[in-house]
Amino acid sequence: MKILLIEDEPKVVEFIKKGLEEKGYETEVAYDGQMGERLALKGKYDLIILDVILPHLNGYELCKRLREKGLQIPILMLTALGTTEDKVSGFDAGADDYLVKPFEFAELLARIRALSKRSSGLIQTSRLIKMADLVLDLDKKSACRGDKSIELTAKEFALLEFLMVNKGRVLSRADIAEKVWDITFDTGTNVVDVYINILRKKIDKDFEHKLIHTKIGHGYYINET
C-alpha cells in the first residue's frame, strides 16, 4: 500500500513515516499544499493523509481541488482542529475520515485499515454501486433511480453510499454519525433522522417500492425488501 503524507511539521512527519514504514506501508511526503497537489495528481497512491494547516494551500482547499479533478482515493484529514464545524468542513471538502491531533498511532493504523477495506470493497470496474434500480456513480458523485436523476449534496451522497455499502445491515444512529459525520452521536440531536428523511424523499417518495427502512429501536438500513 502506497501512502502520500502531506504534512509540514517535521517531527510529525518523522513519527508517522517511520511508524508506517515499519508496518510495511510505502510512504512519500509533501511538505506543503502545492507540492501535495502535484504529487497526488501524478502519483498512484492508495491513501492520502492530509494536514489542514499547510503552507501555500490549506488542506480543505487542497482536498476540494483534488476531488474536483476526479481523484477518488481515500483522504484522511489529520489536524489539531477538532471542533464539529472543522470536521464538517473537512467532509464537505471531500475527506473520507478525520483524525484529531494528538492521537495514538494505533488509532491512525486502525483508520488506515478501515479506509483501505472500504475502498477495496467499493472499487469496481465501472465504479458503480447498484441495488435494485438505484445506481450510485462513485466517480461522478451522482445517483439515479430508474431513469430519474437524483440530486444529492456531498453529505447526502456519503450517507447513501454508507447505507448501500452496508446493504441489509441495520445501522444505528451512532454508527451513522461516527462514519458519515465522524462525531459521537448526541441523543439530543436529530441530524441523522433529518438526513434519512431527506434521502427518503429523494430516493423513495416517487417510487412504489421503498428501499430505505427503519428497524424500530435499532436504526436504519437499505435493502430491496
C-alpha positions in Angstrom: 0.0 0.0 0.0 1.4 3.4 -1.0 0.5 6.4 1.1 1.1 10.1 0.4 1.6 12.1 3.6 1.0 15.9 3.2 2.3 17.5 6.5 4.6 20.4 7.2 5.7 19.6 10.8 9.0 17.7 10.6 8.5 15.8 13.9 5.0 14.7 13.0 6.3 13.6 9.5 9.2 11.6 11.1 6.8 10.0 13.6 4.2 9.0 11.1 6.5 8.0 8.2 8.7 5.8 10.5 5.7 4.1 12.0 4.0 3.4 8.7 7.2 2.1 7.0 7.7 -0.2 10.0 4.3 -1.6 9.2 5.1 -2.1 5.6 3.5 0.9 4.1 5.4 2.7 1.4 5.2 6.4 2.3 6.0 9.6 0.3 5.9 13.1 1.9 4.9 16.5 0.7 5.6 19.5 3.0 3.2 22.0 1.6 -0.2 22.0 -0.2 1.1 22.8 -3.7 3.7 20.0 -3.6 1.0 17.7 -2.2 -1.3 18.5 -5.1 1.3 17.9 -7.7 2.3 14.5 -6.2 -1.3 13.4 -5.6 -2.3 14.1 -9.2 0.7 12.4 -10.8 1.4 9.6 -8.3 -0.5 6.3 -7.9 -1.4 6.3 -4.2 -3.8 4.1 -2.2 -4.4 6.7 0.5 -3.6 10.4 1.3 -3.0 11.6 4.9 -3.6 15.3 4.8 -3.0 18.0 7.3 -5.3 21.1 7.3 -2.9 23.9 8.2 -0.3 23.8 5.4 1.9 26.4 3.6 0.7 27.8 0.2 -2.6 25.8 0.1 -4.6 24.6 3.1 -5.9 21.1 3.4 -9.6 21.9 2.9 -8.9 23.7 -0.3 -6.5 21.0 -1.5 -8.9 18.2 -0.7 -11.7 20.1 -2.6 -9.4 20.7 -5.6 -8.3 17.0 -5.8 -12.0 15.9 -5.7 -12.9 18.4 -8.4 -10.1 17.0 -10.6 -11.5 13.5 -10.2 -9.2 12.0 -7.6 -11.3 9.5 -5.7 -8.7 7.7 -3.4 -9.4 7.8 0.3 -8.3 11.0 2.1 -7.7 11.0 5.9 -7.5 14.5 7.4 -5.1 14.8 10.3 -5.3 18.0 12.2 -5.3 19.8 15.5 -8.6 21.5 14.5 -11.2 19.2 16.2 -14.5 21.0 16.5 -17.6 19.7 14.9 -17.5 22.6 12.5 -14.0 21.8 11.5 -14.9 18.1 10.8 -18.0 19.1 8.8 -15.8 21.4 6.7 -13.4 18.6 6.1 -16.1 16.2 5.0 -17.8 18.8 2.8 -14.4 19.3 1.1 -14.4 15.6 0.3 -12.4 13.9 3.1 -13.3 10.3 4.0 -12.1 10.4 7.6 -10.9 12.9 10.2 -8.4 12.2 13.0 -7.6 14.9 15.6 -4.1 15.5 17.0 -2.8 14.4 19.3 -3.6 10.8 18.5 -2.4 7.3 19.3 -0.5 5.7 16.4 -2.6 2.5 16.8 -5.7 4.6 16.1 -4.1 6.0 12.9 -3.4 2.5 11.8 -7.0 1.4 12.5 -8.3 4.3 10.4 -6.0 3.4 7.6 -7.1 -0.2 7.6 -10.7 0.8 7.7 -10.3 3.2 4.7 -8.3 0.6 2.8 -11.0 -2.1 3.4 -13.8 0.3 2.5 -12.0 1.5 -0.7 -11.1 -2.0 -1.8 -14.7 -3.1 -1.2 -16.0 -0.3 -3.3 -13.7 -0.3 -6.3 -15.4 -2.0 -9.2 -14.6 -1.8 -12.9 -17.4 0.6 -13.5 -17.1 2.4 -10.1 -20.8 1.9 -9.7 -22.8 0.6 -6.7 -26.1 -0.9 -7.8 -29.0 -2.1 -5.8 -32.4 -2.8 -7.4 -32.9 0.2 -9.8 -30.8 2.5 -7.7 -27.3 3.3 -9.0 -24.6 5.3 -7.3 -21.7 6.5 -9.5 -18.6 7.0 -7.3 -16.6 8.8 -9.9 -19.2 11.3 -11.0 -20.7 11.5 -7.4 -24.2 11.1 -9.0 -27.2 9.0 -8.3 -30.2 7.8 -10.3 -33.1 5.5 -9.7 -34.6 4.0 -12.8 -34.5 6.8 -15.4 -34.7 9.6 -12.7 -31.6 11.5 -11.8 -31.3 12.3 -8.1 -29.5 15.5 -7.0 -27.6 14.9 -3.7 -25.4 17.1 -1.5 -22.0 15.8 -0.6 -23.2 14.6 2.8 -26.4 13.1 1.4 -24.2 11.2 -1.1 -21.9 10.0 1.7 -24.9 8.8 3.8 -26.4 6.9 0.8 -23.0 5.4 0.0 -22.6 4.2 3.6 -26.1 2.6 3.6 -25.5 0.9 0.2 -22.1 -0.4 1.1 -23.7 -2.0 4.2 -26.7 -3.2 2.3 -29.1 -5.2 4.6 -27.2 -4.3 7.7 -29.1 -2.3 10.4 -27.1 0.8 11.2 -27.6 2.6 14.5 -27.7 6.4 14.6 -24.4 6.2 16.4 -22.9 4.1 13.6 -24.0 6.6 11.0 -22.9 9.7 13.0 -19.5 8.2 13.5 -18.8 7.0 10.0 -20.6 9.8 8.0 -20.0 12.8 10.2 -17.1 11.4 12.4 -18.9 12.7 15.5 -20.1 11.0 18.6 -23.8 10.7 18.4 -25.6 13.0 20.8 -29.1 11.8 21.7 -30.2 15.4 21.8 -29.6 15.9 18.1 -31.8 14.6 15.2 -29.3 15.2 12.4 -29.2 11.6 11.3 -33.0 11.3 11.2 -33.2 14.6 9.3 -30.8 13.3 6.6 -32.5 9.9 6.4 -35.9 11.7 5.8 -34.3 13.9 3.1 -32.9 10.7 1.4 -36.3 9.0 1.6 -37.9 12.0 -0.1 -35.3 11.9 -2.9 -34.9 8.1 -3.2 -38.3 6.6 -2.3 -41.0 9.2 -2.5 -41.8 8.8 -6.2 -41.4 5.0 -6.2 -43.9 2.3 -5.1 -41.0 0.1 -3.9 -39.3 1.6 -0.9 -35.6 0.9 -0.3 -34.7 2.8 2.9 -36.2 1.1 6.0 -36.4 1.6 9.8 -35.8 -1.0 12.4 -37.6 0.5 15.3 -35.4 0.9 18.3 -32.3 -0.1 16.3 -31.7 2.2 13.3 -31.9 2.3 9.5 -31.0 0.0 6.7 -31.3 -0.2 2.9 -32.5 -3.2 1.0 -34.6 -4.4 -1.9 -37.1 -5.9 0.6 
